[in-house]
Amino acid sequence: MEQTQTMEHDNKMLRQTVEQLQGRLDKALAIQNEVQQLINAPAPEKIVHDLRNVLNELTLLRAIAGTDE
């Protein structure tokens, strides 16, 4: 009987953890999607590559313009 209660408690805790993780995943995916759209990345796997390119271009433009911001 006590083992059943322990298992039920563990099950409840695991379900809560899964719900929390699903919420985090959903939020992360929404942010990923927004970033992908903002930098016009063709696929989520290209976000970091394309973001580096954007930052490199910004650095180059700043150097050309003579600003150190």
All heavy atoms as TSV, in Angstrom:
chain	resi	resn	atom	element	x	y	z
A	1	MET	N	N	0.825	-1.194	0.000
A	1	MET	CA	C	0.000	0.000	0.000
A	1	MET	C	C	0.869	1.257	0.000
A	1	MET	O	O	0.633	2.167	-0.768
A	1	MET	CB	C	-0.926	-0.028	1.223
A	1	MET	CG	C	-1.946	1.069	1.197
A	1	MET	SD	S	-3.180	0.785	-0.051
A	1	MET	CE	C	-4.623	1.227	0.806
A	2	GLU	N	N	1.884	1.286	0.874
A	2	GLU	CA	C	2.771	2.443	0.953
A	2	GLU	C	C	3.553	2.601	-0.344
A	2	GLU	O	O	3.779	3.729	-0.818
A	2	GLU	CB	C	3.742	2.299	2.130
A	2	GLU	CG	C	4.603	3.527	2.333
A	2	GLU	CD	C	5.491	3.394	3.558
A	2	GLU	OE1	O	5.021	2.911	4.597
A	2	GLU	OE2	O	6.655	3.796	3.443
A	3	GLN	N	N	3.916	1.485	-0.949
A	3	GLN	CA	C	4.644	1.526	-2.213
A	3	GLN	C	C	3.775	2.148	-3.313
A	3	GLN	O	O	4.259	2.928	-4.130
A	3	GLN	CB	C	5.092	0.123	-2.624
A	3	GLN	CG	C	5.947	0.113	-3.867
A	3	GLN	CD	C	6.410	-1.288	-4.235
A	3	GLN	OE1	O	5.997	-2.276	-3.641
A	3	GLN	NE2	N	7.273	-1.375	-5.229
A	4	THR	N	N	2.500	1.853	-3.302
A	4	THR	CA	C	1.576	2.413	-4.280
A	4	THR	C	C	1.465	3.928	-4.101
A	4	THR	O	O	1.484	4.684	-5.088
A	4	THR	CB	C	0.186	1.763	-4.152
A	4	THR	OG1	O	0.317	0.357	-4.330
A	4	THR	CG2	C	-0.773	2.304	-5.168
A	5	GLN	N	N	1.380	4.371	-2.873
A	5	GLN	CA	C	1.307	5.804	-2.601
A	5	GLN	C	C	2.582	6.513	-3.050
A	5	GLN	O	O	2.527	7.612	-3.612
A	5	GLN	CB	C	1.060	6.059	-1.113
A	5	GLN	CG	C	-0.336	5.685	-0.668
A	5	GLN	CD	C	-0.512	5.844	0.840
A	5	GLN	OE1	O	0.459	5.827	1.591
A	5	GLN	NE2	N	-1.760	5.991	1.270
A	6	THR	N	N	3.708	5.878	-2.797
A	6	THR	CA	C	4.989	6.439	-3.222
A	6	THR	C	C	5.047	6.542	-4.738
A	6	THR	O	O	5.471	7.568	-5.293
A	6	THR	CB	C	6.162	5.580	-2.703
A	6	THR	OG1	O	6.115	5.536	-1.277
A	6	THR	CG2	C	7.496	6.144	-3.150
A	7	MET	N	N	4.599	5.516	-5.412
A	7	MET	CA	C	4.598	5.509	-6.875
A	7	MET	C	C	3.647	6.574	-7.421
A	7	MET	O	O	3.958	7.257	-8.410
A	7	MET	CB	C	4.235	4.130	-7.405
A	7	MET	CG	C	5.332	3.098	-7.180
A	7	MET	SD	S	4.860	1.428	-7.656
A	7	MET	CE	C	4.662	1.606	-9.407
A	8	GLU	N	N	2.490	6.727	-6.779
A	8	GLU	CA	C	1.532	7.752	-7.198
A	8	GLU	C	C	2.126	9.148	-7.014
A	8	GLU	O	O	1.971	10.021	-7.873
A	8	GLU	CB	C	0.226	7.613	-6.428
A	8	GLU	CG	C	-0.611	6.428	-6.861
A	8	GLU	CD	C	-1.845	6.229	-5.995
A	8	GLU	OE1	O	-2.001	6.946	-4.981
A	8	GLU	OE2	O	-2.656	5.346	-6.331
A	9	HIS	N	N	2.803	9.354	-5.899
A	9	HIS	CA	C	3.450	10.640	-5.636
A	9	HIS	C	C	4.540	10.901	-6.670
A	9	HIS	O	O	4.630	12.003	-7.233
A	9	HIS	CB	C	4.032	10.665	-4.219
A	9	HIS	CG	C	4.738	11.942	-3.907
A	9	HIS	ND1	N	6.094	12.094	-4.094
A	9	HIS	CD2	C	4.281	13.132	-3.444
A	9	HIS	CE1	C	6.436	13.326	-3.758
A	9	HIS	NE2	N	5.360	13.972	-3.346
A	10	ASP	N	N	5.370	9.909	-6.919
A	10	ASP	CA	C	6.437	10.051	-7.908
A	10	ASP	C	C	5.856	10.340	-9.289
A	10	ASP	O	O	6.367	11.188	-10.027
A	10	ASP	CB	C	7.299	8.781	-7.972
A	10	ASP	CG	C	8.152	8.590	-6.729
A	10	ASP	OD1	O	8.269	9.540	-5.912
A	10	ASP	OD2	O	8.713	7.481	-6.569
A	11	ASN	N	N	4.780	9.659	-9.622
A	11	ASN	CA	C	4.119	9.863	-10.909
A	11	ASN	C	C	3.615	11.306	-11.020
A	11	ASN	O	O	3.795	11.956	-12.053
A	11	ASN	CB	C	2.976	8.870	-11.065
A	11	ASN	CG	C	2.396	8.848	-12.461
A	11	ASN	OD1	O	2.428	9.835	-13.172
A	11	ASN	ND2	N	1.830	7.713	-12.830
A	12	LYS	N	N	3.014	11.798	-9.952
A	12	LYS	CA	C	2.508	13.171	-9.942
A	12	LYS	C	C	3.650	14.160	-10.117
A	12	LYS	O	O	3.541	15.118	-10.898
A	12	LYS	CB	C	1.767	13.444	-8.630
A	12	LYS	CG	C	1.196	14.830	-8.525
A	12	LYS	CD	C	0.467	15.034	-7.206
A	12	LYS	CE	C	-0.046	16.452	-7.092
A	12	LYS	NZ	N	-0.709	16.713	-5.818
A	13	MET	N	N	4.748	13.927	-9.421
A	13	MET	CA	C	5.906	14.818	-9.520
A	13	MET	C	C	6.486	14.785	-10.936
A	13	MET	O	O	6.856	15.825	-11.493
A	13	MET	CB	C	6.972	14.424	-8.495
A	13	MET	CG	C	6.513	14.560	-7.046
A	13	MET	SD	S	5.930	16.213	-6.603
A	13	MET	CE	C	7.435	17.123	-6.729
A	14	LEU	N	N	6.564	13.613	-11.527
A	14	LEU	CA	C	7.079	13.488	-12.889
A	14	LEU	C	C	6.179	14.195	-13.891
A	14	LEU	O	O	6.657	14.848	-14.815
A	14	LEU	CB	C	7.245	12.017	-13.269
A	14	LEU	CG	C	8.402	11.282	-12.592
A	14	LEU	CD1	C	8.329	9.784	-12.873
A	14	LEU	CD2	C	9.744	11.854	-13.029
A	15	ARG	N	N	4.877	14.075	-13.698
A	15	ARG	CA	C	3.938	14.770	-14.592
A	15	ARG	C	C	4.096	16.281	-14.483
A	15	ARG	O	O	4.043	16.999	-15.485
A	15	ARG	CB	C	2.504	14.362	-14.287
A	15	ARG	CG	C	2.167	12.969	-14.773
A	15	ARG	CD	C	0.724	12.607	-14.425
A	15	ARG	NE	N	0.426	11.249	-14.763
A	15	ARG	CZ	C	0.020	10.840	-15.971
A	15	ARG	NH1	N	-0.116	11.702	-16.945
A	15	ARG	NH2	N	-0.229	9.559	-16.195
A	16	GLN	N	N	4.292	16.795	-13.280
A	16	GLN	CA	C	4.500	18.231	-13.086
A	16	GLN	C	C	5.792	18.676	-13.773
A	16	GLN	O	O	5.834	19.733	-14.412
A	16	GLN	CB	C	4.548	18.575	-11.602
A	16	GLN	CG	C	3.211	18.498	-10.916
A	16	GLN	CD	C	3.310	18.749	-9.415
A	16	GLN	OE1	O	4.395	18.773	-8.839
A	16	GLN	NE2	N	2.162	18.920	-8.770
A	17	THR	N	N	6.824	17.861	-13.633
A	17	THR	CA	C	8.098	18.175	-14.279
A	17	THR	C	C	7.941	18.197	-15.793
A	17	THR	O	O	8.447	19.103	-16.470
A	17	THR	CB	C	9.178	17.152	-13.864
A	17	THR	OG1	O	9.345	17.197	-12.443
A	17	THR	CG2	C	10.509	17.454	-14.540
A	18	VAL	N	N	7.227	17.218	-16.337
A	18	VAL	CA	C	6.998	17.172	-17.784
A	18	VAL	C	C	6.232	18.410	-18.235
A	18	VAL	O	O	6.569	19.022	-19.264
A	18	VAL	CB	C	6.248	15.877	-18.184
A	18	VAL	CG1	C	5.734	15.964	-19.604
A	18	VAL	CG2	C	7.141	14.662	-18.017
A	19	GLU	N	N	5.223	18.825	-17.487
A	19	GLU	CA	C	4.456	20.030	-17.837
A	19	GLU	C	C	5.353	21.267	-17.823
A	19	GLU	O	O	5.261	22.115	-18.723
A	19	GLU	CB	C	3.286	20.213	-16.873
A	19	GLU	CG	C	2.147	19.239	-17.099
A	19	GLU	CD	C	1.012	19.427	-16.098
A	19	GLU	OE1	O	0.884	20.529	-15.539
A	19	GLU	OE2	O	0.259	18.464	-15.884
A	20	GLN	N	N	6.211	21.386	-16.811
A	20	GLN	CA	C	7.122	22.533	-16.732
A	20	GLN	C	C	8.094	22.530	-17.907
A	20	GLN	O	O	8.332	23.567	-18.527
A	20	GLN	CB	C	7.902	22.507	-15.421
A	20	GLN	CG	C	7.066	22.801	-14.202
A	20	GLN	CD	C	7.841	22.589	-12.911
A	20	GLN	OE1	O	8.945	22.043	-12.904
A	20	GLN	NE2	N	7.248	23.012	-11.807
A	21	LEU	N	N	8.641	21.363	-18.211
A	21	LEU	CA	C	9.585	21.259	-19.318
A	21	LEU	C	C	8.912	21.536	-20.654
A	21	LEU	O	O	9.503	22.172	-21.528
A	21	LEU	CB	C	10.261	19.887	-19.328
A	21	LEU	CG	C	11.215	19.622	-18.168
A	21	LEU	CD1	C	11.692	18.172	-18.197
A	21	LEU	CD2	C	12.390	20.577	-18.208
A	22	GLN	N	N	7.669	21.096	-20.801
A	22	GLN	CA	C	6.934	21.363	-22.038
A	22	GLN	C	C	6.703	22.859	-22.194
A	22	GLN	O	O	6.825	23.402	-23.290
A	22	GLN	CB	C	5.598	20.613	-22.054
A	22	GLN	CG	C	4.862	20.712	-23.376
A	22	GLN	CD	C	5.622	20.096	-24.525
A	22	GLN	OE1	O	6.019	18.942	-24.458
A	22	GLN	NE2	N	5.824	20.865	-25.582
A	23	GLY	N	N	6.399	23.533	-21.094
A	23	GLY	CA	C	6.220	24.980	-21.132
A	23	GLY	C	C	7.498	25.691	-21.538
A	23	GLY	O	O	7.484	26.613	-22.364
A	24	ARG	N	N	8.621	25.258	-20.982
A	24	ARG	CA	C	9.909	25.844	-21.341
A	24	ARG	C	C	10.239	25.585	-22.805
A	24	ARG	O	O	10.738	26.471	-23.513
A	24	ARG	CB	C	11.027	25.272	-20.474
A	24	ARG	CG	C	11.027	25.752	-19.052
A	24	ARG	CD	C	12.199	25.146	-18.319
A	24	ARG	NE	N	12.274	25.607	-16.951
A	24	ARG	CZ	C	13.208	25.211	-16.098
A	24	ARG	NH1	N	14.132	24.356	-16.476
A	24	ARG	NH2	N	13.207	25.670	-14.872
A	25	LEU	N	N	9.974	24.367	-23.253
A	25	LEU	CA	C	10.242	24.019	-24.643
A	25	LEU	C	C	9.393	24.861	-25.585
A	25	LEU	O	O	9.894	25.386	-26.586
A	25	LEU	CB	C	9.986	22.530	-24.884
A	25	LEU	CG	C	10.166	22.027	-26.317
A	25	LEU	CD1	C	11.589	22.271	-26.813
A	25	LEU	CD2	C	9.793	20.558	-26.417
A	26	ASP	N	N	8.122	24.998	-25.264
A	26	ASP	CA	C	7.230	25.810	-26.093
A	26	ASP	C	C	7.733	27.251	-26.192
A	26	ASP	O	O	7.737	27.844	-27.265
A	26	ASP	CB	C	5.799	25.779	-25.554
A	26	ASP	CG	C	5.139	24.415	-25.694
A	26	ASP	OD1	O	5.643	23.570	-26.458
A	26	ASP	OD2	O	4.114	24.195	-25.014
A	27	LYS	N	N	8.160	27.802	-25.060
A	27	LYS	CA	C	8.661	29.172	-25.042
A	27	LYS	C	C	9.948	29.288	-25.858
A	27	LYS	O	O	10.118	30.224	-26.646
A	27	LYS	CB	C	8.906	29.629	-23.594
A	27	LYS	CG	C	9.327	31.060	-23.481
A	27	LYS	CD	C	9.440	31.496	-22.034
A	27	LYS	CE	C	9.831	32.960	-21.948
A	27	LYS	NZ	N	9.945	33.436	-20.575
A	28	ALA	N	N	10.847	28.323	-25.687
A	28	ALA	CA	C	12.108	28.338	-26.431
A	28	ALA	C	C	11.859	28.215	-27.928
A	28	ALA	O	O	12.508	28.900	-28.732
A	28	ALA	CB	C	13.027	27.217	-25.950
A	29	LEU	N	N	10.922	27.374	-28.318
A	29	LEU	CA	C	10.610	27.216	-29.735
A	29	LEU	C	C	9.990	28.482	-30.317
A	29	LEU	O	O	10.256	28.843	-31.462
A	29	LEU	CB	C	9.689	26.017	-29.952
A	29	LEU	CG	C	10.341	24.640	-29.769
A	29	LEU	CD1	C	9.294	23.540	-29.833
A	29	LEU	CD2	C	11.442	24.413	-30.789
A	30	ALA	N	N	9.175	29.161	-29.537
A	30	ALA	CA	C	8.578	30.421	-29.994
A	30	ALA	C	C	9.667	31.472	-30.202
A	30	ALA	O	O	9.658	32.202	-31.203
A	30	ALA	CB	C	7.535	30.911	-28.995
A	31	ILE	N	N	10.617	31.547	-29.283
A	31	ILE	CA	C	11.725	32.495	-29.411
A	31	ILE	C	C	12.580	32.128	-30.618
A	31	ILE	O	O	12.975	32.997	-31.407
A	31	ILE	CB	C	12.565	32.536	-28.116
A	31	ILE	CG1	C	11.750	33.166	-26.984
A	31	ILE	CG2	C	13.881	33.282	-28.343
A	31	ILE	CD1	C	12.379	33.017	-25.618
A	32	GLN	N	N	12.857	30.843	-30.763
A	32	GLN	CA	C	13.638	30.385	-31.913
A	32	GLN	C	C	12.963	30.771	-33.225
A	32	GLN	O	O	13.617	31.264	-34.150
A	32	GLN	CB	C	13.810	28.867	-31.858
A	32	GLN	CG	C	14.489	28.279	-33.080
A	32	GLN	CD	C	14.552	26.775	-33.004
A	32	GLN	OE1	O	15.268	26.238	-32.177
A	32	GLN	NE2	N	13.822	26.091	-33.875
A	33	ASN	N	N	11.676	30.576	-33.295
A	33	ASN	CA	C	10.922	30.910	-34.492
A	33	ASN	C	C	10.987	32.412	-34.777
A	33	ASN	O	O	11.172	32.841	-35.921
A	33	ASN	CB	C	9.475	30.451	-34.361
A	33	ASN	CG	C	8.690	30.637	-35.629
A	33	ASN	OD1	O	9.165	30.332	-36.719
A	33	ASN	ND2	N	7.471	31.138	-35.507
A	34	GLU	N	N	10.855	33.220	-33.736
A	34	GLU	CA	C	10.899	34.671	-33.900
A	34	GLU	C	C	12.273	35.128	-34.387
A	34	GLU	O	O	12.382	35.951	-35.302
A	34	GLU	CB	C	10.538	35.373	-32.590
A	34	GLU	CG	C	10.398	36.857	-32.725
A	34	GLU	CD	C	9.877	37.519	-31.455
A	34	GLU	OE1	O	9.493	36.821	-30.503
A	34	GLU	OE2	O	9.878	38.758	-31.432
A	35	VAL	N	N	13.334	34.576	-33.790
A	35	VAL	CA	C	14.683	34.930	-34.210
A	35	VAL	C	C	14.910	34.496	-35.659
A	35	VAL	O	O	15.474	35.245	-36.459
A	35	VAL	CB	C	15.742	34.292	-33.282
A	35	VAL	CG1	C	17.142	34.433	-33.861
A	35	VAL	CG2	C	15.685	34.911	-31.893
A	36	GLN	N	N	14.446	33.308	-35.992
A	36	GLN	CA	C	14.590	32.807	-37.365
A	36	GLN	C	C	13.936	33.759	-38.356
A	36	GLN	O	O	14.504	34.063	-39.406
A	36	GLN	CB	C	13.983	31.408	-37.481
A	36	GLN	CG	C	14.150	30.795	-38.852
A	36	GLN	CD	C	13.516	29.411	-38.959
A	36	GLN	OE1	O	13.151	28.805	-37.959
A	36	GLN	NE2	N	13.392	28.925	-40.171
A	37	GLN	N	N	12.770	34.240	-38.017
A	37	GLN	CA	C	12.065	35.175	-38.893
A	37	GLN	C	C	12.775	36.532	-38.955
A	37	GLN	O	O	12.896	37.125	-40.030
A	37	GLN	CB	C	10.619	35.360	-38.426
A	37	GLN	CG	C	9.758	34.145	-38.663
A	37	GLN	CD	C	8.349	34.320	-38.112
A	37	GLN	OE1	O	7.999	35.381	-37.609
A	37	GLN	NE2	N	7.546	33.284	-38.201
A	38	LEU	N	N	13.250	37.022	-37.811
A	38	LEU	CA	C	13.899	38.334	-37.765
A	38	LEU	C	C	15.167	38.397	-38.616
A	38	LEU	O	O	15.445	39.418	-39.243
A	38	LEU	CB	C	14.229	38.720	-36.325
A	38	LEU	CG	C	13.056	39.135	-35.449
A	38	LEU	CD1	C	13.508	39.266	-34.004
A	38	LEU	CD2	C	12.439	40.428	-35.944
A	39	ILE	N	N	15.941	37.311	-38.611
A	39	ILE	CA	C	17.189	37.318	-39.380
A	39	ILE	C	C	17.039	36.598	-40.709
A	39	ILE	O	O	18.008	36.424	-41.433
A	39	ILE	CB	C	18.369	36.737	-38.572
A	39	ILE	CG1	C	18.144	35.261	-38.236
A	39	ILE	CG2	C	18.636	37.559	-37.330
A	39	ILE	CD1	C	19.359	34.584	-37.633
A	40	ASN	N	N	15.807	36.206	-41.010
A	40	ASN	CA	C	15.499	35.561	-42.283
A	40	ASN	C	C	16.319	34.291	-42.504
A	40	ASN	O	O	16.809	34.038	-43.608
A	40	ASN	CB	C	15.683	36.543	-43.450
A	40	ASN	CG	C	14.909	36.109	-44.673
A	40	ASN	OD1	O	13.911	35.414	-44.570
A	40	ASN	ND2	N	15.373	36.531	-45.831
A	41	ALA	N	N	16.500	33.518	-41.448
A	41	ALA	CA	C	17.227	32.250	-41.556
A	41	ALA	C	C	16.321	31.228	-42.242
A	41	ALA	O	O	15.148	31.118	-41.914
A	41	ALA	CB	C	17.631	31.744	-40.173
A	42	PRO	N	N	16.861	30.470	-43.195
A	42	PRO	CA	C	16.033	29.516	-43.918
A	42	PRO	C	C	15.593	28.312	-43.072
A	42	PRO	O	O	14.599	27.670	-43.385
A	42	PRO	CB	C	16.932	29.066	-45.067
A	42	PRO	CG	C	18.323	29.318	-44.600
A	42	PRO	CD	C	18.232	30.507	-43.685
A	43	ALA	N	N	16.333	28.022	-42.003
A	43	ALA	CA	C	16.003	26.876	-41.150
A	43	ALA	C	C	16.548	27.140	-39.752
A	43	ALA	O	O	17.526	27.887	-39.594
A	43	ALA	CB	C	16.632	25.604	-41.717
A	44	PRO	N	N	15.942	26.535	-38.748
A	44	PRO	CA	C	16.416	26.747	-37.375
A	44	PRO	C	C	17.907	26.404	-37.197
A	44	PRO	O	O	18.609	27.045	-36.422
A	44	PRO	CB	C	15.549	25.817	-36.526
A	44	PRO	CG	C	14.323	25.597	-37.330
A	44	PRO	CD	C	14.748	25.676	-38.768
A	45	GLU	N	N	18.371	25.419	-37.953
A	45	GLU	CA	C	19.774	25.000	-37.838
A	45	GLU	C	C	20.733	26.091	-38.322
A	45	GLU	O	O	21.917	26.065	-38.004
A	45	GLU	CB	C	20.021	23.728	-38.650
A	45	GLU	CG	C	19.214	22.531	-38.208
A	45	GLU	CD	C	17.776	22.536	-38.719
A	45	GLU	OE1	O	17.494	23.163	-39.767
A	45	GLU	OE2	O	16.922	21.933	-38.051
A	46	LYS	N	N	20.227	27.042	-39.104
A	46	LYS	CA	C	21.060	28.099	-39.674
A	46	LYS	C	C	21.056	29.370	-38.830
A	46	LYS	O	O	21.732	30.340	-39.172
A	46	LYS	CB	C	20.571	28.442	-41.087
A	46	LYS	CG	C	20.756	27.341	-42.079
A	46	LYS	CD	C	22.213	27.253	-42.425
A	46	LYS	CE	C	22.419	26.387	-43.661
A	46	LYS	NZ	N	23.798	26.456	-44.087
A	47	ILE	N	N	20.301	29.401	-37.749
A	47	ILE	CA	C	20.166	30.624	-36.949
A	47	ILE	C	C	21.522	31.128	-36.461
A	47	ILE	O	O	21.853	32.300	-36.648
A	47	ILE	CB	C	19.202	30.424	-35.768
A	47	ILE	CG1	C	17.780	30.274	-36.289
A	47	ILE	CG2	C	19.298	31.575	-34.776
A	47	ILE	CD1	C	16.768	29.911	-35.212
A	48	VAL	N	N	22.318	30.281	-35.851
A	48	VAL	CA	C	23.598	30.725	-35.290
A	48	VAL	C	C	24.517	31.205	-36.411
A	48	VAL	O	O	25.141	32.263	-36.302
A	48	VAL	CB	C	24.256	29.601	-34.458
A	48	VAL	CG1	C	25.659	29.993	-34.026
A	48	VAL	CG2	C	23.409	29.276	-33.240
A	49	HIS	N	N	24.581	30.469	-37.486
A	49	HIS	CA	C	25.422	30.849	-38.621
A	49	HIS	C	C	24.995	32.206	-39.178
A	49	HIS	O	O	25.824	33.095	-39.398
A	49	HIS	CB	C	25.337	29.763	-39.697
A	49	HIS	CG	C	26.086	30.091	-40.941
A	49	HIS	ND1	N	25.510	30.701	-42.025
A	49	HIS	CD2	C	27.385	29.893	-41.266
A	49	HIS	CE1	C	26.412	30.869	-42.966
A	49	HIS	NE2	N	27.567	30.380	-42.537
A	50	ASP	N	N	23.696	32.348	-39.426
A	50	ASP	CA	C	23.195	33.594	-39.995
A	50	ASP	C	C	23.325	34.765	-39.025
A	50	ASP	O	O	23.609	35.888	-39.437
A	50	ASP	CB	C	21.744	33.435	-40.449
A	50	ASP	CG	C	21.614	32.548	-41.683
A	50	ASP	OD1	O	22.654	32.131	-42.237
A	50	ASP	OD2	O	20.483	32.264	-42.090
A	51	LEU	N	N	23.136	34.498	-37.747
A	51	LEU	CA	C	23.294	35.554	-36.752
A	51	LEU	C	C	24.744	36.019	-36.687
A	51	LEU	O	O	25.017	37.232	-36.593
A	51	LEU	CB	C	22.817	35.070	-35.380
A	51	LEU	CG	C	22.774	36.091	-34.261
A	51	LEU	CD1	C	21.934	37.303	-34.657
A	51	LEU	CD2	C	22.220	35.468	-32.997
A	52	ARG	N	N	25.683	35.102	-36.786
A	52	ARG	CA	C	27.102	35.490	-36.836
A	52	ARG	C	C	27.366	36.364	-38.052
A	52	ARG	O	O	28.105	37.344	-37.970
A	52	ARG	CB	C	27.994	34.239	-36.878
A	52	ARG	CG	C	28.204	33.607	-35.543
A	52	ARG	CD	C	29.304	32.546	-35.603
A	52	ARG	NE	N	29.369	31.849	-34.345
A	52	ARG	CZ	C	29.211	30.538	-34.201
A	52	ARG	NH1	N	28.996	29.780	-35.250
A	52	ARG	NH2	N	29.279	29.986	-33.017
A	53	ASN	N	N	26.788	35.988	-39.177
A	53	ASN	CA	C	26.962	36.791	-40.387
A	53	ASN	C	C	26.416	38.204	-40.188
A	53	ASN	O	O	27.053	39.188	-40.581
A	53	ASN	CB	C	26.274	36.138	-41.587
A	53	ASN	CG	C	27.009	34.917	-42.089
A	53	ASN	OD1	O	28.171	34.693	-41.742
A	53	ASN	ND2	N	26.343	34.116	-42.895
A	54	VAL	N	N	25.247	38.312	-39.599
A	54	VAL	CA	C	24.646	39.625	-39.347
A	54	VAL	C	C	25.537	40.455	-38.423
A	54	VAL	O	O	25.794	41.643	-38.676
A	54	VAL	CB	C	23.224	39.481	-38.751
A	54	VAL	CG1	C	22.709	40.807	-38.224
A	54	VAL	CG2	C	22.281	38.902	-39.786
A	55	LEU	N	N	26.039	39.842	-37.371
A	55	LEU	CA	C	26.903	40.570	-36.436
A	55	LEU	C	C	28.226	40.968	-37.091
A	55	LEU	O	O	28.749	42.057	-36.842
A	55	LEU	CB	C	27.147	39.732	-35.182
A	55	LEU	CG	C	25.911	39.529	-34.309
A	55	LEU	CD1	C	26.201	38.542	-33.187
A	55	LEU	CD2	C	25.407	40.841	-33.759
A	56	ASN	N	N	28.774	40.097	-37.930
A	56	ASN	CA	C	29.997	40.441	-38.652
A	56	ASN	C	C	29.760	41.613	-39.602
A	56	ASN	O	O	30.595	42.509	-39.719
A	56	ASN	CB	C	30.542	39.234	-39.424
A	56	ASN	CG	C	31.163	38.208	-38.515
A	56	ASN	OD1	O	31.595	38.514	-37.406
A	56	ASN	ND2	N	31.223	36.964	-38.972
A	57	GLU	N	N	28.632	41.612	-40.287
A	57	GLU	CA	C	28.299	42.714	-41.181
A	57	GLU	C	C	28.133	44.015	-40.395
A	57	GLU	O	O	28.576	45.078	-40.842
A	57	GLU	CB	C	27.033	42.397	-41.971
A	57	GLU	CG	C	27.239	41.335	-43.030
A	57	GLU	CD	C	25.955	40.944	-43.753
A	57	GLU	OE1	O	24.956	41.691	-43.661
A	57	GLU	OE2	O	25.949	39.890	-44.399
A	58	LEU	N	N	27.507	43.931	-39.241
A	58	LEU	CA	C	27.345	45.118	-38.398
A	58	LEU	C	C	28.700	45.661	-37.963
A	58	LEU	O	O	28.948	46.871	-38.016
A	58	LEU	CB	C	26.485	44.783	-37.174
A	58	LEU	CG	C	26.273	45.896	-36.161
A	58	LEU	CD1	C	25.572	47.096	-36.811
A	58	LEU	CD2	C	25.466	45.379	-34.982
A	59	THR	N	N	29.585	44.774	-37.559
A	59	THR	CA	C	30.928	45.182	-37.156
A	59	THR	C	C	31.661	45.850	-38.316
A	59	THR	O	O	32.312	46.881	-38.150
A	59	THR	CB	C	31.733	43.968	-36.649
A	59	THR	OG1	O	31.044	43.385	-35.537
A	59	THR	CG2	C	33.132	44.360	-36.217
A	60	LEU	N	N	31.531	45.272	-39.490
A	60	LEU	CA	C	32.163	45.844	-40.680
A	60	LEU	C	C	31.593	47.225	-41.000
A	60	LEU	O	O	32.342	48.181	-41.272
A	60	LEU	CB	C	31.975	44.909	-41.876
A	60	LEU	CG	C	32.569	45.370	-43.210
A	60	LEU	CD1	C	34.071	45.561	-43.091
A	60	LEU	CD2	C	32.220	44.372	-44.304
A	61	LEU	N	N	30.268	47.351	-40.953
A	61	LEU	CA	C	29.639	48.642	-41.223
A	61	LEU	C	C	30.068	49.702	-40.203
A	61	LEU	O	O	30.291	50.861	-40.562
A	61	LEU	CB	C	28.125	48.503	-41.244
A	61	LEU	CG	C	27.551	47.762	-42.454
A	61	LEU	CD1	C	26.059	47.507	-42.256
A	61	LEU	CD2	C	27.803	48.546	-43.725
A	62	ARG	N	N	30.183	49.305	-38.967
A	62	ARG	CA	C	30.650	50.246	-37.932
A	62	ARG	C	C	32.081	50.671	-38.188
A	62	ARG	O	O	32.446	51.835	-37.995
A	62	ARG	CB	C	30.495	49.631	-36.549
A	62	ARG	CG	C	29.070	49.619	-36.056
A	62	ARG	CD	C	28.990	49.043	-34.666
A	62	ARG	NE	N	27.625	49.140	-34.163
A	62	ARG	CZ	C	27.158	48.442	-33.139
A	62	ARG	NH1	N	27.938	47.571	-32.504
A	62	ARG	NH2	N	25.919	48.584	-32.735
A	63	ALA	N	N	32.908	49.726	-38.604
A	63	ALA	CA	C	34.306	50.054	-38.904
A	63	ALA	C	C	34.384	51.006	-40.083
A	63	ALA	O	O	35.178	51.968	-40.064
A	63	ALA	CB	C	35.093	48.765	-39.190
A	64	ILE	N	N	33.588	50.774	-41.101
A	64	ILE	CA	C	33.571	51.644	-42.269
A	64	ILE	C	C	33.085	53.040	-41.876
A	64	ILE	O	O	33.612	54.053	-42.334
A	64	ILE	CB	C	32.701	51.048	-43.395
A	64	ILE	CG1	C	33.379	49.800	-43.970
A	64	ILE	CG2	C	32.420	52.064	-44.483
A	64	ILE	CD1	C	32.502	48.994	-44.906
A	65	ALA	N	N	32.059	53.082	-41.031
A	65	ALA	CA	C	31.480	54.363	-40.617
A	65	ALA	C	C	32.352	55.075	-39.582
A	65	ALA	O	O	32.148	56.245	-39.294
A	65	ALA	CB	C	30.076	54.145	-40.063
A	66	GLY	N	N	33.301	54.343	-39.000
A	66	GLY	CA	C	34.198	54.945	-38.017
A	66	GLY	C	C	33.591	55.116	-36.648
A	66	GLY	O	O	33.994	55.986	-35.887
A	67	THR	N	N	32.596	54.284	-36.313
A	67	THR	CA	C	32.004	54.343	-34.967
A	67	THR	C	C	32.468	53.156	-34.157
A	67	THR	O	O	32.734	52.084	-34.675
A	67	THR	CB	C	30.467	54.341	-35.034
A	67	THR	OG1	O	30.029	53.131	-35.641
A	67	THR	CG2	C	29.950	55.526	-35.821
A	68	ASP	N	N	32.587	53.351	-32.867
A	68	ASP	CA	C	33.024	52.279	-31.957
A	68	ASP	C	C	31.919	51.795	-31.058
A	68	ASP	O	O	32.153	51.307	-29.963
A	68	ASP	CB	C	34.188	52.757	-31.092
A	68	ASP	CG	C	35.473	52.879	-31.892
A	68	ASP	OD1	O	35.596	52.190	-32.918
A	68	ASP	OD2	O	36.357	53.660	-31.474
A	69	GLU	N	N	30.690	51.942	-31.439
A	69	GLU	CA	C	29.557	51.558	-30.578
A	69	GLU	C	C	29.473	50.086	-30.437
A	69	GLU	O	O	29.701	49.296	-31.248
A	69	GLU	CB	C	28.259	52.114	-31.128
A	69	GLU	CG	C	28.198	53.596	-31.043
A	69	GLU	CD	C	26.887	54.133	-31.601
A	69	GLU	OE1	O	25.889	53.403	-31.603
A	69	GLU	OE2	O	26.893	55.282	-32.034
